[in-house]
Amino acid sequence: MTDQLPEGAVPRLVDLGRWIARVPFQLPFRVRVRGRERMPATGPVVVVANHSSMVDGPLLFGELPRRVVFLIKQEMFRGPAGWFLRRIGQLAVRRGEVDRAPLLAAQKVLRAGGVVGVFPEGTRGSGDVASAQQGAAWLALSADAVVLPVACRGTLRPPGSRRRFRPVVDVLIGEPFALPPGRGRQALAAATEQVRDRLATLVAELDDKRSASGEAR
């Protein structure tokens, strides 16, 4: 549905972008996805995912069962790439400052029943990470959306290691959960902590699975 995408997005280009991310983009990797059935088929969903490398975003954009509007750092929206990102429904966020416009656009997508994705670990500065985590919780609370944690490992080459041939990349989709209702800073802080804990637990679970099978993080 077009009302589940930001203004300016073109549904056909969204689906083309998802196909590119799912098929030719992933030829260098062996992708294993667990838990696709956990993604709610309808209704507003805030996806929170860990972020190890530039590959994670496109990979999840293609692999998740529904169209996802990701909040992406402003630096990626330059030239033709920026034009394409906007047409496939992605939202630019300025780092290190309060940026309400993309949050309000994401809120509109959620209230129409769509899916929004946030990478709470996607920035280097601790303040940016905290803001992303808080933004994910705020979006879920303000739009009455469930939160879906997603863990991704294998896209980052371990330091000092040789280039790997078609490394195994694992995506683990967790159980969706609702945040406790409430208003004010205290409720937002509690919701943010719950988002952080659920994602950290899922990433640790995936790390254990990969260690047991001999795969690096």
Secondary structure, 3 states (H helix, E strand, C coil): CHHHCCCCCCHHHHHHHHHHHHCHHHCCCEEEEECHHHCCCCCCEEEEECCCCCCHHHHHHHHCCCCCEEEEEHHHCCHHHHHHHHHCCCEEECCCCCCHHHHHHHHHHHHCCCEEEECCCCCCCHHHHHHHHHHHHHHHHHHCCEEEEEEEECCCCCCCCCCCCCCEEEEEECCCECCCCCCHHHHHHHHHHHHHHHHHHHHHHHHHHHHHCCCCC
